[in-house]
Amino acid sequence: MSGRVAGKIVLVTGAASGLGRAGARRLAEEGASVVLADLDGKGVEAAAAEIMGAGGNAVPETLDVTEEAGWTRVLARITERFGRIDVLVNNAGVAIGKPLLATSLDEWRALHAVNMEGVFLGTKAAVAAMIPGGGGSIINVSSIAGLIGAPMMSAYCASKGGVRLFSKAVALECAQMKWNIRVNSIHPAFVWTPMVQRHAAETADPDRTRAWLENVQPMGRMGEPREIADGMLFLASDESSFITGSELVIDGGLTAA
């Protein structure tokens, strides 16, 4: 351990599994005190226990990212316990893979409630909490679907594209206000997380779907959760102190063509 984020107080949403869990574990490995938040209370407790068992400092919190009162409660508990928050990783997200004409308005709204409104609420709450502490870093997890379009994914693409430009706008606002708060987005390609696994399992031929997901990426494989977690670590650390309003693309070359 090099302690790249030693002493930092970090909140990671969607931390019960997948990229959020990997990111929380990686940040704890490098010395951060990590608050893991998720709607899945038991899952986030297990994830926090895993980190504590490895010698890290972790606290579980149950959070519905679509509810403003929940964000207020969690941020208040963090500042009461630690005195401040240094990093927020807005990772919680959901996906819908449906044709446009088969996507209902309720489905559209439910997806955007998590992917966009959750990011808005979390960023707003974190900025307010970071100002008294002298600044911080906000990392919003978008997707390659926030950079390029994909058929059958219009709702998801819209939400993740919104995360990208929302992050840029808030980054400029924070810089203009001299709050020392950096805001960036991360854009992973396909990673074999529970979300992607569920998507593959719902297709007619899951094995063929997995092979396609691997082969469509120029490096010939899917990303590993640890590789996305390393991107979170970089943007959380002072190594990225002059980076704001930017996007970190971690996609095995998929968007390079």
C-alpha positions in Angstrom: 0.0 0.0 0.0 1.3 3.4 -1.0 -1.4 5.4 0.8 -2.4 7.3 -2.3 -5.6 8.5 -0.6 -4.5 8.2 3.0 -6.7 10.1 5.4 -9.3 10.9 2.8 -13.0 10.5 3.6 -14.8 8.8 0.7 -18.4 8.0 -0.1 -19.1 5.4 -2.8 -22.7 4.7 -4.0 -23.8 1.5 -5.5 -21.1 -0.1 -3.4 -22.8 -3.5 -2.6 -21.5 -5.1 -5.8 -19.8 -4.6 -9.1 -17.7 -1.4 -9.8 -18.8 0.3 -6.6 -17.7 -2.5 -4.4 -14.4 -2.8 -6.3 -13.8 0.9 -6.1 -14.5 1.1 -2.4 -12.1 -1.8 -1.7 -9.4 -0.2 -3.8 -9.8 3.2 -2.1 -9.6 1.6 1.3 -6.5 -0.4 0.3 -4.8 3.0 -0.4 -5.7 4.4 3.0 -9.1 6.1 2.6 -11.9 5.8 5.2 -14.8 4.6 2.9 -18.5 4.9 3.4 -20.2 2.4 1.3 -23.8 3.2 0.3 -26.4 1.2 -1.5 -30.1 0.4 -1.5 -29.1 -3.2 -0.8 -28.4 -2.8 2.9 -27.2 -6.4 3.5 -25.0 -6.3 0.5 -23.3 -3.1 1.5 -22.8 -4.5 5.1 -21.1 -7.5 3.6 -18.9 -5.3 1.4 -17.9 -3.2 4.3 -17.1 -6.2 6.4 -14.9 -7.5 3.6 -12.9 -4.3 3.7 -12.7 -4.3 7.5 -11.5 -7.9 7.5 -8.6 -6.8 5.2 -7.6 -4.1 7.6 -9.4 -1.2 6.0 -11.8 1.4 7.4 -15.3 1.1 6.1 -18.8 2.1 7.1 -22.0 0.8 5.5 -25.0 3.0 4.8 -28.3 2.2 3.3 -29.2 4.8 0.7 -31.8 5.3 -2.1 -30.0 7.7 -4.4 -33.3 9.0 -5.8 -34.3 10.4 -2.4 -33.0 13.8 -1.4 -33.7 13.2 2.3 -31.5 10.1 2.2 -28.5 12.1 0.8 -29.0 14.7 3.5 -29.0 12.0 6.2 -25.9 10.2 4.9 -23.9 13.4 4.4 -24.8 14.6 7.9 -23.7 11.3 9.4 -20.4 11.4 7.5 -19.6 15.0 8.6 -20.7 14.2 12.2 -18.4 11.1 12.3 -15.4 12.3 10.2 -15.8 16.1 10.2 -15.8 16.3 6.4 -16.1 14.5 3.1 -13.3 14.6 0.6 -14.5 12.4 -2.3 -17.8 11.3 -3.7 -18.0 8.4 -6.2 -21.5 8.6 -7.8 -21.5 5.0 -9.1 -25.1 3.8 -8.5 -26.8 3.1 -11.8 -29.3 0.9 -13.6 -29.7 -0.1 -17.3 -32.5 -0.9 -19.7 -31.8 -2.6 -23.0 -35.0 -2.2 -25.0 -36.1 -0.8 -28.4 -37.3 2.8 -28.3 -40.9 1.8 -29.2 -40.9 -0.8 -26.4 -39.7 1.6 -23.7 -42.4 3.0 -21.5 -42.4 6.5 -20.0 -42.4 4.9 -16.5 -39.2 2.9 -17.5 -37.6 6.0 -18.9 -38.3 7.9 -15.7 -37.2 5.2 -13.4 -33.9 4.8 -15.1 -33.3 8.6 -15.1 -34.3 8.8 -11.5 -31.3 6.7 -10.6 -28.8 7.5 -13.3 -29.3 11.3 -13.6 -31.3 12.5 -10.6 -29.2 10.4 -8.3 -26.1 12.0 -9.6 -27.6 15.4 -9.4 -28.7 14.9 -5.8 -25.4 13.4 -4.7 -23.3 16.0 -6.4 -25.4 18.8 -4.9 -25.2 17.4 -1.4 -21.5 16.7 -1.7 -20.6 20.2 -3.0 -22.5 21.8 -0.1 -20.6 19.5 2.3 -17.2 20.0 0.7 -17.2 23.8 0.6 -16.6 24.2 4.4 -13.9 21.5 4.2 -11.9 23.4 1.6 -12.7 21.2 -1.4 -12.8 17.7 -2.7 -13.2 15.5 -5.7 -16.5 14.2 -7.3 -16.3 11.3 -9.6 -19.4 10.5 -11.6 -19.5 7.1 -13.2 -20.9 7.4 -16.7 -20.3 4.9 -19.5 -19.0 4.6 -23.1 -22.8 4.9 -23.7 -22.4 8.5 -22.6 -19.9 9.0 -25.5 -21.4 7.0 -28.3 -24.9 5.7 -29.2 -26.1 2.1 -29.1 -29.2 0.6 -30.5 -31.8 -0.7 -28.0 -30.1 1.5 -25.4 -31.6 5.0 -26.0 -32.7 5.6 -22.4 -29.4 4.4 -21.0 -27.4 6.5 -23.5 -29.4 9.6 -22.7 -28.8 9.2 -19.0 -25.1 8.6 -19.3 -24.6 11.4 -21.8 -26.4 13.6 -19.3 -24.0 12.6 -16.6 -21.0 13.5 -18.8 -22.2 17.1 -19.5 -23.6 17.6 -16.1 -20.2 16.8 -14.7 -18.5 19.3 -17.0 -21.0 22.1 -16.1 -20.6 21.6 -12.4 -16.8 21.4 -12.7 -16.8 24.8 -14.4 -19.1 26.3 -11.8 -17.0 25.0 -8.9 -13.8 26.3 -10.5 -15.5 29.7 -11.1 -16.5 29.9 -7.5 -13.0 28.9 -6.3 -14.4 26.1 -4.2 -11.4 23.7 -5.0 -13.9 21.0 -5.9 -13.0 18.9 -9.0 -15.7 17.1 -10.9 -14.9 14.4 -13.5 -16.7 11.5 -15.2 -15.5 7.9 -15.8 -16.6 6.0 -18.9 -16.1 2.2 -18.7 -16.7 -0.2 -21.5 -18.1 -3.6 -20.8 -17.0 -5.1 -17.5 -18.3 -8.5 -16.3 -20.2 -7.1 -13.3 -23.6 -8.4 -12.0 -25.4 -5.8 -14.2 -23.7 -7.0 -17.4 -24.1 -10.6 -16.3 -27.9 -10.1 -15.9 -28.1 -8.5 -19.3 -26.3 -11.4 -20.9 -28.5 -13.9 -19.0 -31.6 -12.3 -20.4 -30.5 -12.8 -24.0 -31.4 -15.9 -26.2 -27.8 -17.1 -26.1 -25.8 -15.9 -23.0 -22.6 -17.5 -24.0 -22.7 -15.9 -27.5 -23.5 -12.6 -25.9 -20.5 -12.8 -23.6 -18.3 -13.7 -26.5 -19.6 -10.7 -28.4 -19.0 -8.4 -25.4 -15.4 -9.6 -25.3 -14.7 -9.4 -29.0 -16.3 -6.0 -29.7 -13.5 -4.4 -27.6 -10.3 -4.0 -29.5 -8.2 -5.5 -26.7 -10.3 -8.7 -27.1 -11.6 -8.9 -23.5 -13.9 -7.2 -21.1 -12.5 -4.9 -18.5 -11.9 -6.0 -14.9 -13.6 -4.2 -12.0 -10.2 -3.5 -10.5 -9.2 -1.6 -13.7 -12.2 0.8 -13.3 -11.4 1.0 -9.6 -7.9 2.2 -10.4 -9.5 5.0 -12.4 -11.6 6.0 -9.4 -8.5 6.0 -7.3 -6.6 8.2 -9.6 -9.4 10.8 -9.8 -9.8 10.6 -6.0 -6.1 11.2 -5.3 -4.1 14.4 -5.4 -2.3 12.9 -8.5 -5.2 14.3 -10.5 -5.2 17.8 -8.8 -5.2 19.7 -12.2 -8.0 17.6 -13.8 -11.6 18.8 -13.7 -14.4 18.8 -16.2 -12.8 15.9 -18.0 -13.7 12.3 -18.8 -11.6 9.3 -18.1 -12.4 6.6 -20.7 -11.5 3.1 -19.7 -12.7 1.0 -22.6 -10.0 -1.2 -24.1 -10.0 1.0 -27.2 -13.7 0.6 -28.0 -14.4 4.3 -28.7 -11.1 4.9 -30.5 -12.4 3.8 -33.9 
